């Protein structure tokens, strides 16, 4: 697509339209007026439905009303009336609940674009082709008015569990009835064939605080009218940002069902003490010219490259232009809507660096007005080059410029497991014990903050801290992207025994769970999940992506270890300090042999009943003799790949043998 300014030039001169005495130059987006009222889309009442669209460079807009969400001819067509700040308005008299509508925009050049539900629909018909007229009050489950998520004092108190609806529940042995649906997370008392807890009861048993659910808004790659085909997709292909995905509902043809069932899911998780984080993908859309953005205000919502084509920092064919006022407003208002209407407790921004810093600060500020405990984080990178200047990008290096928004630490991830670009390269946990790996682990331990004992020049991908406080970094070793942890270990350590590979897994997650910052684990890793050594499974069958719930019995030692790690972290504030000053003052590294990291935490200073904490990681494959700090009276709760929180072993000496590929965690009272 070429710039609209080029199109205007071909017409002989810039095309100009008047909009309430403001001149809009088509393709000169700085002249497009910003509309600040919150009434775009549908305003429903039993006596009338008022529908507004922002399309400042349109010559005209036709509203078509339908009886069904797909098929059939319009039962009514209305020429919308031009209003203030580039808006168009139509009023449908009477109670229109249950009807659907689309817009057809005619450009100044006289071209009528394909029908679109617009960019603001909060309810849609099957496959999101038409906006639906509903009363949102009808979608609330019983007791919704009193629903709220868990209170969050410090973001470092959060433990994130990333999951996909189908992965979690689709397997035959999940014990869940509503497999692959929102309602799967409302079912209590489900079990594996071996009688162990599955589903939401499993999450409660594991002890995580928040679930991060892969995209749940309406996305484009799944045909909701033919769900019997069992197509799979992660959902990073947005279509309608403010309506739930119909494929996760029990009836995608009825607009209120998907909304009600998603709310039921949120409520059930909240009642279980678990917060809900939405994965949001405002950085690109499923299609280019055919997207709802392009069919409403052509060109405006996207960045263009020097040739006038779609720029592509997303790697998906386009990227949105968050720096433009109405795009920034759209992202901010959308996030606010999910927080208020669906009681969402957090947002994970896909390829967040594509967004500008001002937009992320706007999101944070608006959410703080609703609930300061809503957690916001994202990927501090992009997938390609962008016209957005580097200094404006919400990337990892610019983290200090958008406080209280966290970024993922690829430094600790690759330090632990090996480089993401090289499947066969291992990391600290698998026995690669170079200085870069060790320093990257230390950098993760201090939560990517300023600490006097870190050599930033040696850290994997960063030469300076990028978190104002440890609340602003996500520590993880794997996620839905790339290999899951078990598969990565297999690829880098296939020469080792199965038992040794399992020890690598436990050590890696021990470091994630004991590091300062916000820990994040991938769904099923507590069950020693495998994706059959396939890296990119975004559209592969359930057989590859699903959780095999028989693993809970088969690898119960792994599950128990993860559960106890989580319990320890939640019990002891020494592992979740909230400020840079606390970490710098109270966490001290001790010189240790190659392949090991050793440090102490002054627990008493942060209100921990463990007055002093000792942590040792041995990434080398062989054991090593080390010395405990002087004084004796240590109580060991983790050693040789086993957690023993309730029956610690007392140790009063100094000389100590640390087994290969394992951690030591000990405390003094």
C-alpha positions as CSV (number, residue, x, y, z in Angstrom):
1,X,0.0,0.0,0.0
2,X,1.4,3.4,-1.0
3,X,1.1,6.5,1.2
4,X,-2.1,8.4,0.7
5,X,-0.1,11.5,0.2
6,X,1.2,9.8,-3.0
7,X,-2.4,9.1,-4.0
8,X,-3.2,12.7,-3.4
9,X,-0.3,13.8,-5.5
10,X,-1.5,11.6,-8.4
11,X,-4.8,13.4,-8.2
12,X,-2.9,16.6,-8.9
13,X,-3.0,18.2,-5.5
14,X,-3.5,17.4,-1.9
15,X,-7.1,16.3,-1.3
16,X,-8.5,18.5,1.5
17,X,-11.8,18.2,3.3
18,X,-13.4,20.4,5.9
19,X,-14.3,18.9,9.3
20,X,-15.9,21.5,11.6
21,X,-13.7,24.2,10.2
22,X,-10.6,22.0,10.6
23,X,-8.8,21.1,7.4
24,X,-8.0,17.4,7.1
25,X,-5.3,16.6,4.6
26,X,-5.7,13.0,3.5
27,X,-2.5,11.1,4.3
28,X,-1.1,13.9,6.5
29,X,-2.1,12.3,9.7
30,X,-1.1,15.2,11.9
31,X,-4.2,17.0,10.5
32,X,-6.6,14.3,11.6
33,X,-8.7,15.5,14.6
34,X,-8.6,13.7,17.9
35,X,-12.0,12.7,19.3
36,X,-11.8,12.5,23.0
37,X,-15.3,11.4,24.1
38,X,-15.8,7.8,25.1
39,X,-18.9,7.1,23.0
40,X,-17.5,5.6,19.8
41,X,-19.2,2.4,18.8
42,X,-22.5,1.4,20.3
43,X,-24.5,3.2,23.0
44,X,-27.4,0.9,23.7
45,X,-30.7,1.6,25.4
46,X,-34.1,-0.2,25.1
47,X,-35.5,2.9,23.3
48,X,-32.6,3.5,20.8
49,X,-29.2,2.5,19.8
50,X,-26.7,5.3,19.0
51,X,-23.8,4.3,16.8
52,X,-20.7,6.4,16.2
53,X,-17.7,6.0,14.0
54,X,-14.5,8.0,13.7
55,X,-13.6,8.3,10.0
56,X,-12.3,11.9,9.4
57,X,-11.3,11.3,5.8
58,X,-14.6,9.7,4.7
59,X,-16.9,11.3,2.1
60,X,-19.8,9.3,3.5
61,X,-20.6,6.2,5.7
62,X,-23.5,3.8,5.3
63,X,-24.7,1.8,8.3
64,X,-26.2,-1.6,7.4
65,X,-28.4,-3.4,9.9
66,X,-28.8,-7.2,9.8
67,X,-31.0,-9.7,11.6
68,X,-28.2,-12.2,11.8
69,X,-24.5,-12.2,12.4
70,X,-23.7,-13.7,9.0
71,X,-25.5,-14.0,5.7
72,X,-28.8,-12.4,4.6
73,X,-29.5,-8.9,3.2
74,X,-29.7,-5.8,5.3
75,X,-33.0,-5.1,7.0
76,X,-32.2,-1.4,7.1
77,X,-29.5,0.9,5.7
78,X,-28.8,4.4,7.1
79,X,-26.7,7.2,5.7
80,X,-24.7,8.3,8.8
81,X,-24.5,12.0,9.6
82,X,-21.2,13.8,9.9
83,X,-20.4,15.3,13.3
84,X,-17.6,16.8,15.3
85,X,-14.0,15.8,15.1
86,X,-14.3,13.4,12.2
87,X,-17.2,11.4,13.6
88,X,-20.2,9.9,11.9
89,X,-23.4,9.1,13.8
90,X,-26.6,7.1,13.3
91,X,-29.5,6.6,15.7
92,X,-31.6,3.5,15.4
93,X,-35.0,3.9,17.1
94,X,-36.6,1.2,19.2
95,X,-35.1,-1.8,21.0
96,X,-32.6,-3.2,18.5
97,X,-31.1,-5.9,20.9
98,X,-30.1,-9.0,18.9
99,X,-29.5,-7.2,15.6
100,X,-26.1,-6.7,13.9
101,X,-24.5,-3.9,12.0
102,X,-21.6,-2.9,9.7
103,X,-20.2,0.2,8.2
104,X,-19.3,0.9,4.6
105,X,-16.9,3.9,4.3
106,X,-16.8,5.9,1.0
107,X,-13.4,7.6,0.6
108,X,-13.0,11.1,-0.8
109,X,-11.8,9.5,-3.9
110,X,-15.2,8.0,-4.3
111,X,-14.3,4.4,-3.5
112,X,-16.6,2.5,-1.2
113,X,-14.7,0.1,1.0
114,X,-15.8,-3.4,2.1
115,X,-18.2,-3.7,5.0
116,X,-16.6,-3.7,8.5
117,X,-17.9,-3.8,12.1
118,X,-15.5,-0.9,12.7
119,X,-12.8,-0.8,15.3
120,X,-14.9,-0.4,18.5
121,X,-17.3,-3.3,18.7
122,X,-17.6,-5.0,22.1
123,X,-19.8,-7.8,20.8
124,X,-19.7,-9.5,17.5
125,X,-21.3,-12.3,15.5
126,X,-19.7,-15.5,14.3
127,X,-16.2,-14.9,12.9
128,X,-16.4,-11.2,14.0
129,X,-17.8,-10.0,10.7
130,X,-20.6,-7.9,12.1
131,X,-20.9,-5.9,15.3
132,X,-23.8,-7.0,17.6
133,X,-26.3,-4.8,19.4
134,X,-26.5,-6.1,23.0
135,X,-27.0,-4.9,26.5
136,X,-23.7,-5.6,28.3
137,X,-25.6,-5.9,31.6
138,X,-27.2,-9.1,30.2
139,X,-23.8,-10.7,30.1
140,X,-22.9,-10.5,33.8
141,X,-22.8,-13.8,35.7
142,X,-24.5,-14.0,39.1
143,X,-22.5,-12.1,41.7
144,X,-20.4,-10.2,39.1
145,X,-20.9,-6.9,40.8
146,X,-18.9,-8.1,43.8
147,X,-16.2,-9.8,41.8
148,X,-12.6,-8.6,42.2
149,X,-9.1,-10.1,41.7
150,X,-6.5,-10.7,44.4
151,X,-5.0,-7.7,46.1
152,X,-1.5,-6.9,45.0
153,X,0.8,-5.0,47.4
154,X,4.0,-5.3,45.3
155,X,4.3,-6.6,41.8
156,X,7.1,-8.9,43.0
157,X,4.5,-10.8,45.0
158,X,3.1,-12.1,41.7
159,X,3.9,-15.5,40.2
160,X,2.8,-15.8,36.6
161,X,1.6,-19.0,34.9
162,X,1.3,-18.6,31.1
163,X,-1.3,-20.8,29.5
164,X,-3.3,-21.3,26.3
165,X,-7.0,-22.3,26.6
166,X,-6.7,-25.4,24.5
167,X,-3.3,-26.5,25.8
168,X,-4.5,-26.6,29.4
169,X,-7.7,-28.5,29.0
170,X,-8.1,-30.2,25.6
171,X,-6.5,-33.5,26.4
172,X,-8.8,-36.5,26.8
173,X,-7.1,-37.2,30.2
174,X,-7.7,-33.6,31.6
175,X,-10.9,-34.7,33.3
176,X,-12.4,-31.4,32.1
177,X,-15.8,-31.3,30.3
178,X,-15.6,-28.0,28.5
179,X,-12.3,-28.8,26.8
180,X,-10.6,-25.8,25.1
181,X,-13.2,-23.3,26.4
182,X,-13.4,-20.4,28.8
183,X,-15.6,-22.6,31.0
184,X,-12.8,-25.2,31.4
185,X,-11.4,-22.9,34.1
186,X,-14.7,-22.8,36.0
187,X,-14.8,-26.6,36.6
188,X,-13.9,-27.7,40.1
189,X,-13.1,-31.2,41.3
190,X,-11.6,-32.4,38.0
191,X,-8.9,-35.0,38.2
192,X,-6.4,-36.9,36.1
193,X,-6.9,-40.6,35.4
194,X,-4.7,-41.3,38.4
195,X,-6.9,-39.2,40.7
196,X,-4.7,-36.1,41.0
197,X,-6.1,-32.6,40.7
198,X,-6.4,-31.1,37.3
199,X,-7.7,-27.8,35.9
200,X,-8.3,-24.9,38.3
201,X,-7.8,-27.1,41.3
202,X,-4.3,-28.0,40.0
203,X,-3.5,-24.2,39.7
204,X,-4.6,-23.7,43.3
205,X,-2.5,-26.6,44.4
206,X,0.5,-25.3,42.5
207,X,0.2,-22.0,44.2
208,X,0.7,-19.5,41.4
209,X,-0.9,-16.1,41.8
210,X,-1.9,-15.1,38.3
211,X,-2.6,-16.9,35.0
212,X,-1.4,-15.2,31.8
213,X,-3.8,-16.4,29.1
214,X,-2.7,-16.3,25.5
215,X,-4.9,-14.0,23.3
216,X,-8.6,-14.3,24.2
217,X,-9.9,-11.4,22.1
218,X,-11.5,-12.2,18.7
219,X,-8.8,-13.3,16.3
220,X,-8.8,-14.2,12.7
221,X,-7.2,-17.6,12.0
222,X,-10.0,-19.8,13.5
223,X,-13.2,-20.4,11.6
224,X,-15.8,-20.1,14.4
225,X,-18.5,-21.5,12.2
226,X,-16.6,-24.8,11.9
227,X,-15.1,-25.5,15.3
228,X,-15.5,-29.2,14.6
229,X,-12.4,-28.9,12.4
230,X,-10.4,-28.5,15.6
231,X,-8.0,-26.0,14.2
232,X,-5.4,-24.6,16.6
233,X,-3.7,-21.2,16.8
234,X,-2.1,-19.2,19.5
235,X,-4.2,-16.2,18.5
236,X,-1.6,-13.5,17.7
237,X,-3.7,-12.4,14.7
238,X,-6.1,-9.7,16.0
239,X,-9.4,-9.0,14.3
240,X,-11.7,-7.4,16.9
241,X,-9.7,-6.2,19.9
242,X,-12.6,-5.6,22.3
243,X,-14.7,-8.8,21.9
244,X,-13.8,-12.3,23.2
245,X,-12.8,-15.0,20.8
246,X,-15.8,-17.1,19.8
247,X,-13.8,-20.3,19.4
248,X,-13.4,-20.5,23.2
249,X,-17.2,-20.2,23.8
250,X,-19.9,-22.9,23.6
251,X,-21.8,-20.9,21.0
252,X,-19.9,-18.4,18.8
253,X,-23.1,-17.5,16.9
254,X,-24.7,-15.9,20.0
255,X,-22.7,-12.7,20.9
256,X,-23.6,-12.6,24.6
257,X,-22.4,-16.2,25.2
258,X,-18.7,-15.6,24.7
259,X,-18.8,-12.5,26.9
260,X,-20.7,-14.2,29.7
261,X,-18.5,-17.3,29.6
262,X,-15.3,-15.3,29.7
263,X,-16.6,-13.4,32.7
264,X,-17.5,-16.7,34.4
265,X,-13.9,-17.8,33.9
266,X,-12.5,-14.6,35.4
267,X,-14.9,-14.9,38.3
268,X,-14.0,-18.5,39.0
269,X,-10.3,-17.8,38.9
270,X,-10.8,-14.8,41.3
271,X,-12.7,-17.0,43.7
272,X,-9.7,-19.4,43.6
273,X,-7.5,-16.4,44.6
274,X,-5.9,-16.2,41.1
275,X,-5.6,-13.1,39.0
276,X,-6.2,-13.0,35.2
277,X,-3.7,-11.4,32.8
278,X,-4.7,-10.8,29.2
279,X,-2.2,-11.2,26.4
280,X,-2.8,-8.2,24.1
281,X,-1.5,-7.7,20.6
282,X,-2.1,-4.1,19.7
283,X,1.1,-3.9,17.6
284,X,-0.3,-5.5,14.4
285,X,-3.4,-6.9,12.8
286,X,-4.3,-10.2,11.1
287,X,-4.6,-8.6,7.6
288,X,-3.4,-5.4,6.0
289,X,-5.8,-3.7,3.6
290,X,-8.7,-5.8,4.7
291,X,-8.4,-5.1,8.4
292,X,-11.1,-3.2,10.3
293,X,-8.5,-0.4,10.8
294,X,-7.9,-0.1,7.0
295,X,-11.6,-0.3,6.2
296,X,-12.4,2.5,8.6
297,X,-9.6,5.1,8.2
298,X,-7.2,3.8,5.5
299,X,-3.6,4.2,6.4
300,X,-4.0,6.0,9.7
301,X,-3.6,3.2,12.1
302,X,-0.4,1.8,10.5
303,X,3.2,3.1,10.1
304,X,4.5,3.3,6.5
305,X,8.1,2.8,5.3
306,X,10.0,5.2,3.1
307,X,8.3,3.8,0.0
308,X,4.9,4.2,1.5
309,X,4.4,0.5,2.1
310,X,3.4,-1.1,5.4
311,X,6.3,-1.1,7.7
312,X,6.7,-4.5,9.4
313,X,8.4,-4.4,12.8
314,X,6.0,-7.1,13.9
315,X,7.1,-9.6,11.3
316,X,3.4,-10.2,10.5
317,X,3.0,-7.7,7.6
318,X,2.3,-4.5,9.4
319,X,2.7,-2.5,12.5
320,X,0.4,0.0,14.2
321,X,1.3,3.6,14.7
322,X,0.7,4.1,18.5
323,X,2.2,7.6,18.4
324,X,-0.8,8.9,16.4
325,X,-3.3,10.3,18.9
326,X,-6.3,8.2,17.9
327,X,-4.2,5.0,17.9
328,X,-2.8,5.8,21.3
329,X,-6.3,6.6,22.5
330,X,-7.6,3.3,21.0
331,X,-5.0,1.2,22.8
332,X,-5.5,3.0,26.1
333,X,-9.3,2.9,26.0
334,X,-9.3,-0.8,25.0
335,X,-7.1,-1.7,27.9
336,X,-9.3,0.3,30.3
337,X,-12.4,-1.5,28.9
338,X,-11.1,-4.9,29.6
339,X,-10.0,-3.9,33.1
340,X,-13.4,-2.4,33.9
341,X,-15.9,-4.6,32.1
342,X,-14.0,-7.9,32.6
343,X,-12.1,-7.2,35.8
344,X,-8.8,-8.1,34.2
345,X,-5.8,-8.0,36.6
346,X,-3.0,-7.5,34.2
347,X,-1.9,-7.1,30.6
348,X,1.0,-8.6,28.7
349,X,2.0,-6.5,25.6
350,X,3.2,-8.5,22.6
351,X,6.3,-6.9,20.9
352,X,5.9,-3.9,23.2
353,X,8.8,-2.0,21.7
354,X,6.7,-1.3,18.6
355,X,4.7,1.0,20.8
356,X,6.0,4.4,21.8
357,X,6.9,5.2,25.4
358,X,4.2,7.8,25.7
359,X,1.5,5.3,24.9
360,X,2.8,2.8,27.5
361,X,2.9,5.6,30.1
362,X,-0.6,6.5,29.2
363,X,-1.8,2.9,29.6
364,X,-0.1,2.8,33.0
365,X,-1.6,6.1,34.2
366,X,-5.1,5.2,33.2
367,X,-5.0,1.7,34.8
368,X,-3.7,3.3,38.0
369,X,-6.9,5.3,38.2
370,X,-8.8,1.9,38.1
371,X,-6.5,-0.2,40.2
372,X,-2.8,0.4,40.8
373,X,-2.5,-3.4,41.4
374,X,-3.1,-4.1,37.7
375,X,0.2,-5.5,36.4
376,X,1.5,-4.4,33.0
377,X,4.5,-6.0,31.2
378,X,5.6,-6.9,27.7
379,X,8.3,-7.9,25.3
380,X,10.9,-5.2,25.2
381,X,11.8,-5.8,21.6
382,X,10.4,-6.0,18.1
383,X,10.7,-8.5,15.3
384,X,12.1,-6.1,12.7
385,X,13.1,-2.5,11.9
386,X,10.6,0.3,12.5
387,X,10.3,4.0,11.4
388,X,9.6,4.8,15.1
389,X,12.8,6.4,16.5
390,X,14.7,4.2,18.9
391,X,14.5,6.7,21.7
392,X,10.7,6.6,21.5
393,X,10.4,2.8,21.5
394,X,9.1,1.0,24.6
395,X,12.1,-1.3,24.4
396,X,14.0,-3.0,27.1
397,X,16.9,-0.5,27.1
398,X,14.4,2.4,27.5
399,X,12.7,0.7,30.5
400,X,13.5,3.4,33.0
401,X,11.4,5.8,30.9
402,X,8.2,3.9,31.4
403,X,8.1,3.1,35.2
404,X,5.9,0.5,36.7
405,X,5.7,-1.4,33.4
406,X,7.8,-4.6,33.4
407,X,9.9,-6.2,30.6
408,X,10.9,-9.7,30.0
409,X,14.6,-10.5,30.7
410,X,16.0,-12.4,27.8
411,X,19.3,-12.0,29.6
412,X,18.5,-14.5,32.4
413,X,16.6,-16.7,30.0
414,X,19.4,-17.3,27.6
415,X,22.0,-17.2,30.4
416,X,20.1,-20.2,32.0
417,X,19.2,-22.2,28.9
418,X,21.4,-21.0,26.1
419,X,20.9,-18.7,23.1
420,X,17.4,-18.7,21.7
421,X,18.7,-18.6,18.1
422,X,20.8,-21.6,18.6
423,X,18.9,-24.8,19.5
424,X,22.1,-26.7,20.4
425,X,23.7,-24.1,22.7
426,X,23.3,-24.6,26.4
427,X,23.5,-22.2,29.3
428,X,24.5,-22.0,33.0
429,X,22.0,-24.6,34.1
430,X,23.2,-27.2,31.6
431,X,26.9,-26.8,32.5
432,X,28.1,-23.9,30.3
433,X,30.0,-22.1,33.0
434,X,31.6,-19.1,31.3
435,X,31.7,-15.6,32.8
436,X,29.0,-14.3,30.5
437,X,26.6,-16.9,31.7
438,X,27.5,-16.3,35.3
439,X,27.1,-12.5,35.1
440,X,23.8,-12.8,33.2
441,X,22.5,-15.0,36.1
442,X,23.7,-12.5,38.6
443,X,22.0,-9.7,36.7
444,X,18.8,-11.7,36.8
445,X,19.2,-12.3,40.5
446,X,19.2,-8.6,41.2
447,X,16.1,-8.1,39.0
448,X,17.9,-6.2,36.2
449,X,18.5,-3.3,38.6
450,X,21.6,-1.2,39.6
451,X,23.8,-3.3,41.9
452,X,27.5,-2.6,42.8
453,X,28.5,-6.2,42.2
454,X,27.3,-6.7,38.6
455,X,29.7,-6.3,35.7
456,X,27.2,-5.0,33.2
457,X,29.7,-5.2,30.3
458,X,29.5,-9.0,30.6
459,X,25.8,-9.4,30.7
460,X,24.2,-11.2,27.7
461,X,22.4,-8.5,25.8
462,X,22.5,-5.5,28.1
463,X,25.2,-3.1,29.2
464,X,23.2,-1.3,31.9
465,X,20.3,-2.0,34.2
466,X,16.8,-1.5,32.6
467,X,14.5,-1.8,35.6
468,X,14.0,1.1,38.0
469,X,13.0,-1.5,40.6
470,X,12.8,-5.3,40.5
471,X,9.0,-4.9,40.1
472,X,9.8,-4.0,36.4
473,X,11.4,-7.3,35.2
474,X,10.0,-10.7,34.3
475,X,12.4,-13.6,35.0
476,X,11.7,-16.7,33.0
477,X,13.4,-19.6,31.3
478,X,10.8,-20.4,28.7
479,X,7.3,-19.4,27.4
480,X,5.0,-20.4,24.5
481,X,7.6,-19.1,22.0
482,X,10.4,-21.4,20.9
483,X,11.3,-24.6,22.7
484,X,9.7,-25.4,26.0
485,X,12.3,-25.9,28.8
486,X,12.3,-29.7,28.7
487,X,12.8,-29.7,24.9
488,X,15.5,-27.1,25.0
489,X,17.4,-29.1,27.6
490,X,17.0,-32.3,25.5
491,X,18.5,-30.4,22.4
492,X,21.4,-29.0,24.3
493,X,22.1,-32.0,26.6
494,X,21.0,-35.1,24.8
495,X,24.3,-36.7,25.8
496,X,23.3,-36.6,29.4
497,X,21.0,-39.1,31.1
498,X,17.3,-38.5,31.5
499,X,17.8,-38.0,35.2
500,X,20.5,-35.4,34.7
501,X,18.4,-33.5,32.2
502,X,15.6,-33.4,34.8
503,X,18.1,-31.9,37.3
504,X,18.9,-29.1,34.8
505,X,15.2,-28.3,34.6
506,X,14.9,-28.1,38.4
507,X,18.0,-25.9,38.7
508,X,16.8,-23.5,36.0
509,X,13.4,-23.0,37.7
510,X,15.0,-22.7,41.1
511,X,17.0,-19.7,39.8
512,X,13.9,-18.1,38.3
513,X,11.9,-18.5,41.5
514,X,14.6,-17.2,43.8
515,X,15.7,-14.3,41.7
516,X,14.4,-10.8,42.5
517,X,11.8,-9.6,40.1
518,X,8.6,-11.3,38.9
519,X,8.8,-15.0,38.1
520,X,7.0,-16.5,35.1
521,X,6.6,-20.2,34.2
522,X,5.1,-21.8,31.1
523,X,2.0,-23.9,31.4
524,X,2.8,-27.6,32.0
525,X,6.4,-27.2,32.8
526,X,5.5,-28.2,36.4
527,X,4.5,-31.5,34.7
528,X,7.7,-31.8,32.7
529,X,5.9,-30.8,29.5
530,X,7.2,-31.5,26.1
531,X,6.2,-30.1,22.7
532,X,8.0,-33.0,20.9
533,X,11.0,-30.9,20.3
534,X,9.2,-28.6,17.9
535,X,10.1,-24.9,18.3
536,X,7.2,-22.9,16.7
537,X,3.9,-24.6,17.4
538,X,1.6,-21.6,16.9
539,X,-0.7,-23.5,14.5
540,X,0.2,-27.2,15.1
541,X,-2.4,-29.8,16.3
542,X,-3.4,-30.3,19.9
543,X,-1.4,-33.5,19.9
544,X,1.7,-31.3,19.9
545,X,0.5,-28.5,22.1
546,X,-1.7,-30.1,24.7
547,X,-0.8,-30.9,28.3
548,X,-0.6,-34.6,28.9
549,X,-2.1,-34.8,32.4
550,X,-0.7,-38.3,33.0
551,X,2.6,-36.5,33.5
552,X,1.4,-35.3,36.9
553,X,1.7,-38.8,38.3
554,X,4.7,-39.8,36.1
555,X,6.7,-36.8,37.0
556,X,5.2,-36.0,40.4
557,X,8.7,-35.3,41.8
558,X,9.0,-32.4,39.3
559,X,5.5,-31.1,40.3
560,X,6.2,-31.3,44.0
561,X,9.5,-29.5,43.6
562,X,7.9,-26.6,41.6
563,X,5.0,-26.4,44.2
564,X,7.4,-26.2,47.1
565,X,9.6,-23.6,45.3
566,X,6.5,-21.4,44.8
567,X,5.4,-22.0,48.4
568,X,8.8,-20.8,49.6
569,X,8.8,-17.7,47.5
570,X,5.3,-16.7,48.6
571,X,6.2,-17.3,52.3
572,X,9.5,-15.4,52.3
573,X,9.8,-11.7,51.3
574,X,13.5,-12.1,51.1
575,X,13.0,-13.4,47.5
576,X,10.6,-10.6,46.4
577,X,12.1,-7.3,47.5
578,X,10.3,-4.4,45.8
579,X,13.0,-1.7,45.5
580,X,16.4,-1.3,44.0
581,X,17.7,0.0,47.3
582,X,16.5,-3.0,49.2
583,X,18.3,-5.4,46.8
584,X,21.5,-3.4,46.7
585,X,21.6,-3.1,50.5
586,X,20.6,-6.6,51.4
587,X,21.7,-9.0,48.7
588,X,25.5,-9.7,48.6
589,X,27.4,-12.0,46.3
590,X,30.2,-14.1,47.7
591,X,33.2,-15.2,45.6
592,X,32.7,-18.8,44.5
593,X,34.3,-21.3,42.1
594,X,33.7,-21.3,38.4
595,X,30.3,-22.5,37.4
596,X,28.7,-21.4,40.7
597,X,26.9,-18.4,42.0
598,X,26.7,-17.7,45.8
599,X,24.9,-15.0,47.7
600,X,23.3,-14.0,50.9
601,X,20.2,-12.0,51.7
602,X,19.6,-10.0,54.9
603,X,16.0,-11.3,55.4
604,X,15.6,-9.5,58.7
605,X,15.9,-6.2,57.0
606,X,12.8,-6.9,54.8
607,X,10.7,-8.5,57.5
608,X,11.5,-12.1,56.7
609,X,11.4,-14.6,59.6
610,X,14.5,-16.1,58.0
611,X,17.0,-13.5,59.3
612,X,19.7,-14.6,56.9
613,X,19.3,-16.5,53.7
614,X,22.1,-18.3,51.8
615,X,21.7,-19.4,48.1
616,X,24.1,-21.3,46.0
617,X,23.7,-22.4,42.4
618,X,26.0,-25.0,40.9
619,X,25.6,-25.0,37.2
620,X,28.5,-27.4,36.6
621,X,27.8,-31.0,36.0
622,X,30.1,-32.2,38.8
623,X,30.0,-31.4,42.5
624,X,32.2,-28.8,44.1
625,X,33.5,-28.2,47.6
626,X,32.4,-24.8,49.0
627,X,32.3,-22.9,52.3
628,X,29.3,-21.7,54.1
629,X,29.5,-18.3,55.8
630,X,30.9,-18.4,59.3
631,X,28.7,-18.9,62.3
632,X,26.9,-22.2,61.9
633,X,23.2,-22.7,62.6
634,X,22.2,-23.1,59.0
635,X,18.9,-24.8,58.1
636,X,19.0,-26.3,54.6
637,X,15.7,-26.4,52.8
638,X,16.9,-27.2,49.3
639,X,19.8,-29.5,48.3
640,X,20.7,-32.1,45.7
641,X,17.5,-31.5,43.7
642,X,15.1,-31.8,46.6
643,X,13.0,-29.4,48.5
644,X,12.5,-30.0,52.3
645,X,10.7,-26.9,53.6
646,X,9.0,-28.6,56.4
647,X,12.0,-30.7,57.6
648,X,15.1,-28.6,57.0
649,X,18.5,-30.2,57.7
650,X,20.6,-28.4,60.3
651,X,24.2,-27.7,59.4
652,X,26.7,-26.1,61.8
653,X,30.0,-26.3,59.9
654,X,31.6,-24.3,57.0
655,X,32.9,-26.8,54.5
656,X,30.2,-28.1,52.3
657,X,29.8,-30.3,49.2
658,X,27.4,-28.9,46.6
659,X,26.2,-31.6,44.2
660,X,26.4,-30.9,40.4
661,X,23.5,-29.3,38.7
662,X,21.7,-28.3,41.9
663,X,21.0,-25.5,44.3
664,X,21.5,-25.0,48.0
665,X,19.0,-22.8,49.9
666,X,19.6,-22.4,53.6
667,X,18.6,-19.9,56.3
668,X,19.3,-18.8,59.8
669,X,16.6,-17.7,62.2
